């Protein structure tokens, strides 16, 4: 992973403090010839059996590393906020024995043992937690990842770049932990939220689509190839930074020229002097000419739901869509 991106995402977290293996379809199973319920249980039991993970399970993670998991993990350490949220969303909170210093959601995650930062977790703290599975994410540095691999315990790395990747990763977590039924239900609910937004903006003609600028950390925006950009597109907007790729330092003059209809910023983000991001944006020289600022369409979005590639990403999508088209997205 690009080291600059790793450092940037780590900075973003510090400023705020605050997939997929093959997946059998859920079927009812074959009915008895006389239509009765099988003698060994209900039809739903067969459905659950079809979704049960078969161990030992061997998978390749985002880095291409192959790992084998002997049985359903009972002690899990997550060094990434998004993946921690996935674990709790799948009902695995009681099996989580360590989280990153930045984990703050759900509330129960705050009480878990802390194992260091997201880019360079504390290997000794992880080892002390005695996990049978370690999950890490997009922000970890290469040398830190290599050190964790040296602990000789199952480790799975995620590196999502799109909304589909996020959905797939939830299914992978479900597969690894024998929570495939719960993972499928969660993904299905997220897909419904995505479809509701797509349906709401489907009637927009190209000339009706609004130009959008997003600043998630002071002086930084996002272009193509990242899920934040995809959220804008799914919401029916036009990202004015879509001519760039990845995370970029902003060009203030270009943004004035592009004249976005709406500006989004992450709530809670501040510069070193303590100035909030909305104050930074509205006080920049010449930016009072921008339509979004003139018409007071400078909108805060929750930092965590927007930037974490986890189960709340569809909430971030809804926030973006409502901010651009409040008359369409309810």
C-alpha positions as protocol buffer text, in pm:
chain_id: "A"
residue {
  index: 1
  type: UNK
  ca { x: 0 y: 0 z: 0 }
}
residue {
  index: 2
  type: UNK
  ca { x: 113 y: 351 z: -77 }
}
residue {
  index: 3
  type: UNK
  ca { x: 296 y: 473 z: 232 }
}
residue {
  index: 4
  type: UNK
  ca { x: 170 y: 829 z: 184 }
}
residue {
  index: 5
  type: UNK
  ca { x: -188 y: 700 z: 193 }
}
residue {
  index: 6
  type: UNK
  ca { x: -110 y: 503 z: 507 }
}
residue {
  index: 7
  type: UNK
  ca { x: 31 y: 809 z: 679 }
}
residue {
  index: 8
  type: UNK
  ca { x: -260 y: 1024 z: 562 }
}
residue {
  index: 9
  type: UNK
  ca { x: -526 y: 787 z: 691 }
}
residue {
  index: 10
  type: UNK
  ca { x: -342 y: 763 z: 1022 }
}
residue {
  index: 11
  type: UNK
  ca { x: -331 y: 1144 z: 1040 }
}
residue {
  index: 12
  type: UNK
  ca { x: -704 y: 1158 z: 966 }
}
residue {
  index: 13
  type: UNK
  ca { x: -779 y: 928 z: 1259 }
}
residue {
  index: 14
  type: UNK
  ca { x: -547 y: 1119 z: 1488 }
}
residue {
  index: 15
  type: UNK
  ca { x: -704 y: 1451 z: 1398 }
}
residue {
  index: 16
  type: UNK
  ca { x: -1052 y: 1336 z: 1490 }
}
residue {
  index: 17
  type: UNK
  ca { x: -970 y: 1088 z: 1769 }
}
residue {
  index: 18
  type: UNK
  ca { x: -1279 y: 1088 z: 1768 }
}
residue {
  index: 19
  type: UNK
  ca { x: -1472 y: -1011 z: -30 }
}
residue {
  index: 20
  type: UNK
  ca { x: -1484 y: -1258 z: -70 }
}
residue {
  index: 21
  type: UNK
  ca { x: -1463 y: -1634 z: -43 }
}
residue {
  index: 22
  type: UNK
  ca { x: -1726 y: -1845 z: -212 }
}
residue {
  index: 23
  type: UNK
  ca { x: -2056 y: -1812 z: -38 }
}
residue {
  index: 24
  type: UNK
  ca { x: -2338 y: -2065 z: -75 }
}
residue {
  index: 25
  type: UNK
  ca { x: -2686 y: -1927 z: -132 }
}
residue {
  index: 26
  type: UNK
  ca { x: -2925 y: -1957 z: 158 }
}
residue {
  index: 27
  type: UNK
  ca { x: -3166 y: -2237 z: 57 }
}
residue {
  index: 28
  type: UNK
  ca { x: -3433 y: -2426 z: 239 }
}
residue {
  index: 29
  type: UNK
  ca { x: -3288 y: -2762 z: 140 }
}
residue {
  index: 30
  type: UNK
  ca { x: -3475 y: -3044 z: -29 }
}
residue {
  index: 31
  type: UNK
  ca { x: -3819 y: -3116 z: 110 }
}
residue {
  index: 32
  type: UNK
  ca { x: -3933 y: -3471 z: 191 }
}
residue {
  index: 33
  type: UNK
  ca { x: -4141 y: -3634 z: -82 }
}
residue {
  index: 34
  type: UNK
  ca { x: -4451 y: -3599 z: 136 }
}
residue {
  index: 35
  type: UNK
  ca { x: -4380 y: -3236 z: 207 }
}
residue {
  index: 36
  type: UNK
  ca { x: -4321 y: -3289 z: 579 }
}
residue {
  index: 37
  type: UNK
  ca { x: -4048 y: -3129 z: 787 }
}
residue {
  index: 38
  type: UNK
  ca { x: -3731 y: -3347 z: 800 }
}
residue {
  index: 39
  type: UNK
  ca { x: -3727 y: -3570 z: 1105 }
}
residue {
  index: 40
  type: UNK
  ca { x: -3394 y: -3431 z: 1227 }
}
residue {
  index: 41
  type: UNK
  ca { x: -3509 y: -3069 z: 1244 }
}
residue {
  index: 42
  type: UNK
  ca { x: -3680 y: -2777 z: 1076 }
}
residue {
  index: 43
  type: UNK
  ca { x: -3622 y: -2662 z: 720 }
}
residue {
  index: 44
  type: UNK
  ca { x: -3454 y: -2352 z: 864 }
}
residue {
  index: 45
  type: UNK
  ca { x: -3192 y: -2576 z: 1024 }
}
residue {
  index: 46
  type: UNK
  ca { x: -3085 y: -2697 z: 681 }
}
residue {
  index: 47
  type: UNK
  ca { x: -3068 y: -2335 z: 567 }
}
residue {
  index: 48
  type: UNK
  ca { x: -2835 y: -2252 z: 858 }
}
residue {
  index: 49
  type: UNK
  ca { x: -2625 y: -2563 z: 788 }
}
residue {
  index: 50
  type: UNK
  ca { x: -2575 y: -2446 z: 430 }
}
residue {
  index: 51
  type: UNK
  ca { x: -2429 y: -2120 z: 562 }
}
residue {
  index: 52
  type: UNK
  ca { x: -2205 y: -2281 z: 823 }
}
residue {
  index: 53
  type: UNK
  ca { x: -1831 y: -2242 z: 766 }
}
residue {
  index: 54
  type: UNK
  ca { x: -1639 y: -2561 z: 710 }
}
residue {
  index: 55
  type: UNK
  ca { x: -1303 y: -2573 z: 885 }
}
residue {
  index: 56
  type: UNK
  ca { x: -1012 y: -2584 z: 835 }
}
residue {
  index: 57
  type: UNK
  ca { x: -1060 y: -2278 z: 614 }
}
residue {
  index: 58
  type: UNK
  ca { x: -786 y: -2150 z: 382 }
}
residue {
  index: 59
  type: UNK
  ca { x: -810 y: -1802 z: 226 }
}
residue {
  index: 60
  type: UNK
  ca { x: -588 y: -1540 z: 65 }
}
residue {
  index: 61
  type: UNK
  ca { x: -605 y: -1189 z: 208 }
}
residue {
  index: 62
  type: UNK
  ca { x: -570 y: -853 z: 31 }
}
residue {
  index: 63
  type: UNK
  ca { x: -191 y: -880 z: 35 }
}
residue {
  index: 64
  type: UNK
  ca { x: -198 y: -1221 z: -134 }
}
residue {
  index: 65
  type: UNK
  ca { x: -96 y: -1399 z: 185 }
}
residue {
  index: 66
  type: UNK
  ca { x: -257 y: -1739 z: 234 }
}
residue {
  index: 67
  type: UNK
  ca { x: -383 y: -1821 z: 582 }
}
residue {
  index: 68
  type: UNK
  ca { x: -546 y: -2130 z: 727 }
}
residue {
  index: 69
  type: UNK
  ca { x: -793 y: -2109 z: 1015 }
}
residue {
  index: 70
  type: UNK
  ca { x: -838 y: -2437 z: 1198 }
}
residue {
  index: 71
  type: UNK
  ca { x: -1165 y: -2355 z: 1373 }
}
residue {
  index: 72
  type: UNK
  ca { x: -1401 y: -2068 z: 1450 }
}
residue {
  index: 73
  type: UNK
  ca { x: -1188 y: -1800 z: 1625 }
}
residue {
  index: 74
  type: UNK
  ca { x: -1262 y: -1749 z: 1992 }
}
residue {
  index: 75
  type: UNK
  ca { x: -1010 y: -1469 z: 2067 }
}
residue {
  index: 76
  type: UNK
  ca { x: -989 y: -1197 z: 1803 }
}
residue {
  index: 77
  type: UNK
  ca { x: -770 y: -887 z: 1789 }
}
residue {
  index: 78
  type: UNK
  ca { x: -859 y: -612 z: 1540 }
}
residue {
  index: 79
  type: UNK
  ca { x: -612 y: -333 z: 1469 }
}
residue {
  index: 80
  type: UNK
  ca { x: -848 y: -151 z: 1232 }
}
residue {
  index: 81
  type: UNK
  ca { x: -1156 y: 51 z: 1327 }
}
residue {
  index: 82
  type: UNK
  ca { x: -1368 y: -55 z: 1029 }
}
residue {
  index: 83
  type: UNK
  ca { x: -1306 y: -424 z: 1084 }
}
residue {
  index: 84
  type: UNK
  ca { x: -1376 y: -386 z: 1456 }
}
residue {
  index: 85
  type: UNK
  ca { x: -1716 y: -243 z: 1366 }
}
residue {
  index: 86
  type: UNK
  ca { x: -1776 y: -544 z: 1141 }
}
residue {
  index: 87
  type: UNK
  ca { x: -1700 y: -787 z: 1423 }
}
residue {
  index: 88
  type: UNK
  ca { x: -1941 y: -617 z: 1661 }
}
residue {
  index: 89
  type: UNK
  ca { x: -2209 y: -585 z: 1392 }
}
residue {
  index: 90
  type: UNK
  ca { x: -2193 y: -962 z: 1345 }
}
residue {
  index: 91
  type: UNK
  ca { x: -2240 y: -1026 z: 1717 }
}
residue {
  index: 92
  type: UNK
  ca { x: -1878 y: -1115 z: 1788 }
}
residue {
  index: 93
  type: UNK
  ca { x: -1810 y: -853 z: 2055 }
}
residue {
  index: 94
  type: UNK
  ca { x: -1759 y: -1118 z: 2323 }
}
residue {
  index: 95
  type: UNK
  ca { x: -1482 y: -1272 z: 2115 }
}
residue {
  index: 96
  type: UNK
  ca { x: -1293 y: -944 z: 2062 }
}
residue {
  index: 97
  type: UNK
  ca { x: -997 y: -932 z: 2303 }
}
residue {
  index: 98
  type: UNK
  ca { x: -810 y: -634 z: 2158 }
}
residue {
  index: 99
  type: UNK
  ca { x: -872 y: -326 z: 1943 }
}
residue {
  index: 100
  type: UNK
  ca { x: -679 y: -26 z: 1815 }
}
residue {
  index: 101
  type: UNK
  ca { x: -634 y: 290 z: 2019 }
}
residue {
  index: 102
  type: UNK
  ca { x: -882 y: 467 z: 1788 }
}
residue {
  index: 103
  type: UNK
  ca { x: -1173 y: 225 z: 1821 }
}
residue {
  index: 104
  type: UNK
  ca { x: -1473 y: 413 z: 1958 }
}
residue {
  index: 105
  type: UNK
  ca { x: -1773 y: 235 z: 1804 }
}
residue {
  index: 106
  type: UNK
  ca { x: -1980 y: 66 z: 1919 }
}
residue {
  index: 107
  type: UNK
  ca { x: -1966 y: 178 z: 2280 }
}
residue {
  index: 108
  type: UNK
  ca { x: -1851 y: -166 z: 2396 }
}
residue {
  index: 109
  type: UNK
  ca { x: -1536 y: -135 z: 2185 }
}
residue {
  index: 110
  type: UNK
  ca { x: -1410 y: 142 z: 2411 }
}
residue {
  index: 111
  type: UNK
  ca { x: -1370 y: -99 z: 2702 }
}
residue {
  index: 112
  type: UNK
  ca { x: -1164 y: -352 z: 2509 }
}
residue {
  index: 113
  type: UNK
  ca { x: -788 y: -386 z: 2560 }
}
residue {
  index: 114
  type: UNK
  ca { x: -600 y: -139 z: 2339 }
}
residue {
  index: 115
  type: UNK
  ca { x: -321 y: -274 z: 2121 }
}
residue {
  index: 116
  type: UNK
  ca { x: -175 y: 43 z: 1967 }
}
residue {
  index: 117
  type: UNK
  ca { x: -231 y: 247 z: 1653 }
}
residue {
  index: 118
  type: UNK
  ca { x: -377 y: 146 z: 1320 }
}
residue {
  index: 119
  type: UNK
  ca { x: -57 y: 200 z: 1123 }
}
residue {
  index: 120
  type: UNK
  ca { x: 187 y: 44 z: 1369 }
}
residue {
  index: 121
  type: UNK
  ca { x: 10 y: -177 z: 1624 }
}
residue {
  index: 122
  type: UNK
  ca { x: 189 y: -292 z: 1937 }
}
residue {
  index: 123
  type: UNK
  ca { x: 303 y: -646 z: 1858 }
}
residue {
  index: 124
  type: UNK
  ca { x: 378 y: -722 z: 2222 }
}
residue {
  index: 125
  type: UNK
  ca { x: 29 y: -615 z: 2332 }
}
residue {
  index: 126
  type: UNK
  ca { x: -126 y: -829 z: 2059 }
}
residue {
  index: 127
  type: UNK
  ca { x: 81 y: -1129 z: 2162 }
}
residue {
  index: 128
  type: UNK
  ca { x: -21 y: -1077 z: 2525 }
}
residue {
  index: 129
  type: UNK
  ca { x: -388 y: -1091 z: 2423 }
}
residue {
  index: 130
  type: UNK
  ca { x: -326 y: -1450 z: 2304 }
}
residue {
  index: 131
  type: UNK
  ca { x: -551 y: -1424 z: 1996 }
}
residue {
  index: 132
  type: UNK
  ca { x: -630 y: -1706 z: 1757 }
}
residue {
  index: 133
  type: UNK
  ca { x: -704 y: -1447 z: 1485 }
}
residue {
  index: 134
  type: UNK
  ca { x: -564 y: -1101 z: 1411 }
}
residue {
  index: 135
  type: UNK
  ca { x: -743 y: -872 z: 1167 }
}
residue {
  index: 136
  type: UNK
  ca { x: -579 y: -563 z: 1025 }
}
residue {
  index: 137
  type: UNK
  ca { x: -677 y: -303 z: 768 }
}
residue {
  index: 138
  type: UNK
  ca { x: -589 y: -44 z: 511 }
}
residue {
  index: 139
  type: UNK
  ca { x: -377 y: 185 z: 730 }
}
residue {
  index: 140
  type: UNK
  ca { x: -114 y: -58 z: 852 }
}
residue {
  index: 141
  type: UNK
  ca { x: 245 y: 4 z: 741 }
}
residue {
  index: 142
  type: UNK
  ca { x: 432 y: -266 z: 554 }
}
residue {
  index: 143
  type: UNK
  ca { x: 698 y: -311 z: 821 }
}
residue {
  index: 144
  type: UNK
  ca { x: 435 y: -333 z: 1096 }
}
residue {
  index: 145
  type: UNK
  ca { x: 246 y: -593 z: 894 }
}
residue {
  index: 146
  type: UNK
  ca { x: 563 y: -797 z: 850 }
}
residue {
  index: 147
  type: UNK
  ca { x: 625 y: -782 z: 1224 }
}
residue {
  index: 148
  type: UNK
  ca { x: 274 y: -909 z: 1301 }
}
residue {
  index: 149
  type: UNK
  ca { x: 314 y: -1191 z: 1052 }
}
residue {
  index: 150
  type: UNK
  ca { x: 625 y: -1290 z: 1245 }
}
residue {
  index: 151
  type: UNK
  ca { x: 409 y: -1365 z: 1550 }
}
residue {
  index: 152
  type: UNK
  ca { x: 305 y: -1691 z: 1381 }
}
residue {
  index: 153
  type: UNK
  ca { x: -69 y: -1655 z: 1433 }
}
residue {
  index: 154
  type: UNK
  ca { x: -349 y: -1635 z: 1174 }
}
residue {
  index: 155
  type: UNK
  ca { x: -360 y: -1278 z: 1039 }
}
residue {
  index: 156
  type: UNK
  ca { x: -594 y: -1145 z: 772 }
}
residue {
  index: 157
  type: UNK
  ca { x: -539 y: -807 z: 606 }
}
residue {
  index: 158
  type: UNK
  ca { x: -820 y: -609 z: 441 }
}
residue {
  index: 159
  type: UNK
  ca { x: -766 y: -327 z: 192 }
}
residue {
  index: 160
  type: UNK
  ca { x: -1099 y: -211 z: 43 }
}
residue {
  index: 161
  type: UNK
  ca { x: -1106 y: 43 z: -237 }
}
residue {
  index: 162
  type: UNK
  ca { x: -1477 y: 36 z: -325 }
}
residue {
  index: 163
  type: UNK
  ca { x: -1818 y: -12 z: -169 }
}
residue {
  index: 164
  type: UNK
  ca { x: -1835 y: -359 z: -323 }
}
residue {
  index: 165
  type: UNK
  ca { x: -1505 y: -439 z: -151 }
}
residue {
  index: 166
  type: UNK
  ca { x: -1654 y: -333 z: 182 }
}
residue {
  index: 167
  type: UNK
  ca { x: -1958 y: -556 z: 134 }
}
residue {
  index: 168
  type: UNK
  ca { x: -1735 y: -844 z: 29 }
}
residue {
  index: 169
  type: UNK
  ca { x: -1513 y: -795 z: 333 }
}
residue {
  index: 170
  type: UNK
  ca { x: -1811 y: -825 z: 567 }
}
residue {
  index: 171
  type: UNK
  ca { x: -1893 y: -1158 z: 405 }
}
residue {
  index: 172
  type: UNK
  ca { x: -1531 y: -1270 z: 448 }
}
residue {
  index: 173
  type: UNK
  ca { x: -1539 y: -1181 z: 819 }
}
residue {
  index: 174
  type: UNK
  ca { x: -1860 y: -1382 z: 843 }
}
residue {
  index: 175
  type: UNK
  ca { x: -1699 y: -1675 z: 667 }
}
residue {
  index: 176
  type: UNK
  ca { x: -1387 y: -1671 z: 884 }
}
residue {
  index: 177
  type: UNK
  ca { x: -1586 y: -1651 z: 1208 }
}
residue {
  index: 178
  type: UNK
  ca { x: -1875 y: -1885 z: 1117 }
}
residue {
  index: 179
  type: UNK
  ca { x: -2116 y: -1592 z: 1112 }
}
residue {
  index: 180
  type: UNK
  ca { x: -2217 y: -1620 z: 747 }
}
residue {
  index: 181
  type: UNK
  ca { x: -2589 y: -1596 z: 816 }
}
residue {
  index: 182
  type: UNK
  ca { x: -2543 y: -1271 z: 1009 }
}
residue {
  index: 183
  type: UNK
  ca { x: -2301 y: -1135 z: 748 }
}
residue {
  index: 184
  type: UNK
  ca { x: -2544 y: -1203 z: 466 }
}
residue {
  index: 185
  type: UNK
  ca { x: -2826 y: -1032 z: 655 }
}
residue {
  index: 186
  type: UNK
  ca { x: -2607 y: -726 z: 722 }
}
residue {
  index: 187
  type: UNK
  ca { x: -2491 y: -702 z: 361 }
}
residue {
  index: 188
  type: UNK
  ca { x: -2848 y: -740 z: 235 }
}
residue {
  index: 189
  type: UNK
  ca { x: -2962 y: -450 z: 457 }
}
residue {
  index: 190
  type: UNK
  ca { x: -2674 y: -233 z: 335 }
}
residue {
  index: 191
  type: UNK
  ca { x: -2756 y: -314 z: -26 }
}
residue {
  index: 192
  type: UNK
  ca { x: -3113 y: -199 z: 36 }
}
residue {
  index: 193
  type: UNK
  ca { x: -2985 y: 137 z: 162 }
}
residue {
  index: 194
  type: UNK
  ca { x: -2763 y: 171 z: -144 }
}
residue {
  index: 195
  type: UNK
  ca { x: -3051 y: 87 z: -376 }
}
residue {
  index: 196
  type: UNK
  ca { x: -3279 y: 337 z: -202 }
}
residue {
  index: 197
  type: UNK
  ca { x: -3030 y: 615 z: -279 }
}
residue {
  index: 198
  type: UNK
  ca { x: -2972 y: 500 z: -637 }
}
residue {
  index: 199
  type: UNK
  ca { x: -3348 y: 486 z: -695 }
}
residue {
  index: 200
  type: UNK
  ca { x: -3400 y: 833 z: -547 }
}
residue {
  index: 201
  type: UNK
  ca { x: -3148 y: 996 z: -784 }
}
residue {
  index: 202
  type: UNK
  ca { x: -3206 y: 771 z: -1086 }
}
residue {
  index: 203
  type: UNK
  ca { x: -3422 y: 1030 z: -1262 }
}
residue {
  index: 204
  type: UNK
  ca { x: -3155 y: 1302 z: -1265 }
}
residue {
  index: 205
  type: UNK
  ca { x: -3045 y: 1415 z: -1609 }
}
residue {
  index: 206
  type: UNK
  ca { x: -2672 y: 1478 z: -1660 }
}
residue {
  index: 207
  type: UNK
  ca { x: -2724 y: 1854 z: -1653 }
}
residue {
  index: 208
  type: UNK
  ca { x: -2913 y: 1827 z: -1323 }
}
residue {
  index: 209
  type: UNK
  ca { x: -2632 y: 1657 z: -1134 }
}
residue {
  index: 210
  type: UNK
  ca { x: -2465 y: 1883 z: -879 }
}
residue {
  index: 211
  type: UNK
  ca { x: -2094 y: 1945 z: -842 }
}
residue {
  index: 212
  type: UNK
  ca { x: -1955 y: 1834 z: -506 }
}
residue {
  index: 213
  type: UNK
  ca { x: -1635 y: 1910 z: -317 }
}
residue {
  index: 214
  type: UNK
  ca { x: -1534 y: 1712 z: -10 }
}
residue {
  index: 215
  type: UNK
  ca { x: -1256 y: 1794 z: 234 }
}
residue {
  index: 216
  type: UNK
  ca { x: -1203 y: 1521 z: 493 }
}
residue {
  index: 217
  type: UNK
  ca { x: -887 y: 1660 z: 652 }
}
residue {
  index: 218
  type: UNK
  ca { x: -750 y: 2016 z: 634 }
}
residue {
  index: 219
  type: UNK
  ca { x: -617 y: 2064 z: 282 }
}
residue {
  index: 220
  type: UNK
  ca { x: -699 y: 1714 z: 157 }
}
residue {
  index: 221
  type: UNK
  ca { x: -963 y: 1583 z: -82 }
}
residue {
  index: 222
  type: UNK
  ca { x: -1020 y: 1258 z: -267 }
}
residue {
  index: 223
  type: UNK
  ca { x: -1031 y: 1156 z: -632 }
}
residue {
  index: 224
  type: UNK
  ca { x: -1098 y: 841 z: -832 }
}
residue {
  index: 225
  type: UNK
  ca { x: -1019 y: 496 z: -703 }
}
residue {
  index: 226
  type: UNK
  ca { x: -1136 y: 546 z: -344 }
}
residue {
  index: 227
  type: UNK
  ca { x: -1470 y: 464 z: -185 }
}
residue {
  index: 228
  type: UNK
  ca { x: -1531 y: 825 z: -74 }
}
residue {
  index: 229
  type: UNK
  ca { x: -1537 y: 929 z: -441 }
}
residue {
  index: 230
  type: UNK
  ca { x: -1770 y: 639 z: -516 }
}
residue {
  index: 231
  type: UNK
  ca { x: -2013 y: 756 z: -248 }
}
residue {
  index: 232
  type: UNK
  ca { x: -2048 y: 1091 z: -427 }
}
residue {
  index: 233
  type: UNK
  ca { x: -2113 y: 916 z: -758 }
}
residue {
  index: 234
  type: UNK
  ca { x: -2368 y: 676 z: -606 }
}
residue {
  index: 235
  type: UNK
  ca { x: -2542 y: 977 z: -453 }
}
residue {
  index: 236
  type: UNK
  ca { x: -2583 y: 1134 z: -797 }
}
residue {
  index: 237
  type: UNK
  ca { x: -2318 y: 1400 z: -750 }
}
residue {
  index: 238
  type: UNK
  ca { x: -2013 y: 1498 z: -953 }
}
residue {
  index: 239
  type: UNK
  ca { x: -1690 y: 1499 z: -756 }
}
residue {
  index: 240
  type: UNK
  ca { x: -1490 y: 1800 z: -876 }
}
residue {
  index: 241
  type: UNK
  ca { x: -1171 y: 1611 z: -784 }
}
residue {
  index: 242
  type: UNK
  ca { x: -1261 y: 1313 z: -1003 }
}
residue {
  index: 243
  type: UNK
  ca { x: -993 y: 1418 z: -1252 }
}
residue {
  index: 244
  type: UNK
  ca { x: -737 y: 1311 z: -990 }
}
residue {
  index: 245
  type: UNK
  ca { x: -668 y: 973 z: -836 }
}
residue {
  index: 246
  type: UNK
  ca { x: -652 y: 878 z: -471 }
}
residue {
  index: 247
  type: UNK
  ca { x: -601 y: 1125 z: -186 }
}
residue {
  index: 248
  type: UNK
  ca { x: -470 y: 1466 z: -289 }
}
residue {
  index: 249
  type: UNK
  ca { x: -368 y: 1800 z: -147 }
}
residue {
  index: 250
  type: UNK
  ca { x: -615 y: 2056 z: -271 }
}
residue {
  index: 251
  type: UNK
  ca { x: -567 y: 2324 z: -537 }
}
residue {
  index: 252
  type: UNK
  ca { x: -755 y: 2620 z: -391 }
}
residue {
  index: 253
  type: UNK
  ca { x: -777 y: 2813 z: -719 }
}
residue {
  index: 254
  type: UNK
  ca { x: -912 y: 2512 z: -907 }
}
residue {
  index: 255
  type: UNK
  ca { x: -1187 y: 2463 z: -650 }
}
residue {
  index: 256
  type: UNK
  ca { x: -1292 y: 2828 z: -690 }
}
residue {
  index: 257
  type: UNK
  ca { x: -1306 y: 2777 z: -1067 }
}
residue {
  index: 258
  type: UNK
  ca { x: -1501 y: 2451 z: -1037 }
}
residue {
  index: 259
  type: UNK
  ca { x: -1752 y: 2634 z: -814 }
}
residue {
  index: 260
  type: UNK
  ca { x: -1912 y: 2336 z: -632 }
}
residue {
  index: 261
  type: UNK
  ca { x: -2281 y: 2342 z: -549 }
}
residue {
  index: 262
  type: UNK
  ca { x: -2219 y: 2180 z: -211 }
}
residue {
  index: 263
  type: UNK
  ca { x: -1915 y: 2135 z: 11 }
}
residue {
  index: 264
  type: UNK
  ca { x: -1885 y: 1850 z: 261 }
}
residue {
  index: 265
  type: UNK
  ca { x: -1638 y: 1844 z: 547 }
}
residue {
  index: 266
  type: UNK
  ca { x: -1579 y: 1598 z: 829 }
}
residue {
  index: 267
  type: UNK
  ca { x: -1705 y: 1708 z: 1169 }
}
residue {
  index: 268
  type: UNK
  ca { x: -1444 y: 1723 z: 1440 }
}
residue {
  index: 269
  type: UNK
  ca { x: -1145 y: 1773 z: 1210 }
}
residue {
  index: 270
  type: UNK
  ca { x: -917 y: 2062 z: 1311 }
}
residue {
  index: 271
  type: UNK
  ca { x: -576 y: 2199 z: 1219 }
}
residue {
  index: 272
  type: UNK
  ca { x: -285 y: 2219 z: 1463 }
}
residue {
  index: 273
  type: UNK
  ca { x: -406 y: 2559 z: 1584 }
}
residue {
  index: 274
  type: UNK
  ca { x: -745 y: 2414 z: 1674 }
}
residue {
  index: 275
  type: UNK
  ca { x: -935 y: 2584 z: 1390 }
}
residue {
  index: 276
  type: UNK
  ca { x: -1227 y: 2370 z: 1278 }
}
residue {
  index: 277
  type: UNK
  ca { x: -1245 y: 2250 z: 921 }
}
residue {
  index: 278
  type: UNK
  ca { x: -1559 y: 2448 z: 836 }
}
residue {
  index: 279
  type: UNK
  ca { x: -1391 y: 2767 z: 959 }
}
residue {
  index: 280
  type: UNK
  ca { x: -1084 y: 2689 z: 750 }
}
residue {
  index: 281
  type: UNK
  ca { x: -1295 y: 2632 z: 439 }
}
residue {
  index: 282
  type: UNK
  ca { x: -1518 y: 2940 z: 466 }
}
residue {
  index: 283
  type: UNK
  ca { x: -1234 y: 3181 z: 547 }
}
residue {
  index: 284
  type: UNK
  ca { x: -1001 y: 3091 z: 260 }
}
residue {
  index: 285
  type: UNK
  ca { x: -912 y: 3379 z: 35 }
}
residue {
  index: 286
  type: UNK
  ca { x: -1154 y: 3404 z: -257 }
}
residue {
  index: 287
  type: UNK
  ca { x: -1371 y: 3114 z: -149 }
}
residue {
  index: 288
  type: UNK
  ca { x: -1660 y: 3346 z: -67 }
}
residue {
  index: 289
  type: UNK
  ca { x: -1723 y: 3342 z: -444 }
}
residue {
  index: 290
  type: UNK
  ca { x: -1803 y: 2970 z: -439 }
}
residue {
  index: 291
  type: UNK
  ca { x: -2176 y: 2898 z: -471 }
}
residue {
  index: 292
  type: UNK
  ca { x: -2174 y: 2643 z: -187 }
}
residue {
  index: 293
  type: UNK
  ca { x: -2035 y: 2901 z: 53 }
}
residue {
  index: 294
  type: UNK
  ca { x: -2251 y: 3190 z: -74 }
}
residue {
  index: 295
  type: UNK
  ca { x: -2565 y: 2979 z: -34 }
}
residue {
  index: 296
  type: UNK
  ca { x: -2452 y: 2825 z: 296 }
}
residue {
  index: 297
  type: UNK
  ca { x: -2434 y: 2470 z: 163 }
}
residue {
  index: 298
  type: UNK
  ca { x: -2125 y: 2375 z: 363 }
}
residue {
  index: 299
  type: UNK
  ca { x: -2232 y: 2056 z: 534 }
}
residue {
  index: 300
  type: UNK
  ca { x: -2075 y: 1852 z: 811 }
}
residue {
  index: 301
  type: UNK
  ca { x: -2068 y: 1474 z: 776 }
}
residue {
  index: 302
  type: UNK
  ca { x: -1967 y: 1231 z: 1048 }
}
residue {
  index: 303
  type: UNK
  ca { x: -1598 y: 1155 z: 1014 }
}
residue {
  index: 304
  type: UNK
  ca { x: -1627 y: 790 z: 1111 }
}
residue {
  index: 305
  type: UNK
  ca { x: -1925 y: 690 z: 898 }
}
residue {
  index: 306
  type: UNK
  ca { x: -1771 y: 859 z: 595 }
}
residue {
  index: 307
  type: UNK
  ca { x: -1411 y: 742 z: 623 }
}
residue {
  index: 308
  type: UNK
  ca { x: -1437 y: 396 z: 777 }
}
residue {
  index: 309
  type: UNK
  ca { x: -1488 y: 121 z: 519 }
}
residue {
  index: 310
  type: UNK
  ca { x: -1719 y: -76 z: 744 }
}
residue {
  index: 311
  type: UNK
  ca { x: -2087 y: -150 z: 808 }
}
residue {
  index: 312
  type: UNK
  ca { x: -2180 y: 217 z: 857 }
}
residue {
  index: 313
  type: UNK
  ca { x: -2055 y: 324 z: 513 }
}
residue {
  index: 314
  type: UNK
  ca { x: -2411 y: 324 z: 379 }
}
residue {
  index: 315
  type: UNK
  ca { x: -2502 y: 576 z: 652 }
}
residue {
  index: 316
  type: UNK
  ca { x: -2226 y: 792 z: 507 }
}
residue {
  index: 317
  type: UNK
  ca { x: -2379 y: 747 z: 163 }
}
residue {
  index: 318
  type: UNK
  ca { x: -2719 y: 858 z: 291 }
}
residue {
  index: 319
  type: UNK
  ca { x: -2566 y: 1169 z: 450 }
}
residue {
  index: 320
  type: UNK
  ca { x: -2397 y: 1264 z: 124 }
}
residue {
  index: 321
  type: UNK
  ca { x: -2710 y: 1202 z: -84 }
}
residue {
  index: 322
  type: UNK
  ca { x: -2935 y: 1402 z: 152 }
}
residue {
  index: 323
  type: UNK
  ca { x: -2685 y: 1686 z: 153 }
}
residue {
  index: 324
  type: UNK
  ca { x: -2684 y: 1712 z: -227 }
}
residue {
  index: 325
  type: UNK
  ca { x: -3051 y: 1638 z: -297 }
}
residue {
  index: 326
  type: UNK
  ca { x: -3257 y: 1689 z: 19 }
}
residue {
  index: 327
  type: UNK
  ca { x: -3570 y: 1711 z: -193 }
}
residue {
  index: 328
  type: UNK
  ca { x: -3511 y: 1363 z: -337 }
}
residue {
  index: 329
  type: UNK
  ca { x: -3349 y: 1162 z: -58 }
}
residue {
  index: 330
  type: UNK
  ca { x: -3554 y: 1144 z: 262 }
}
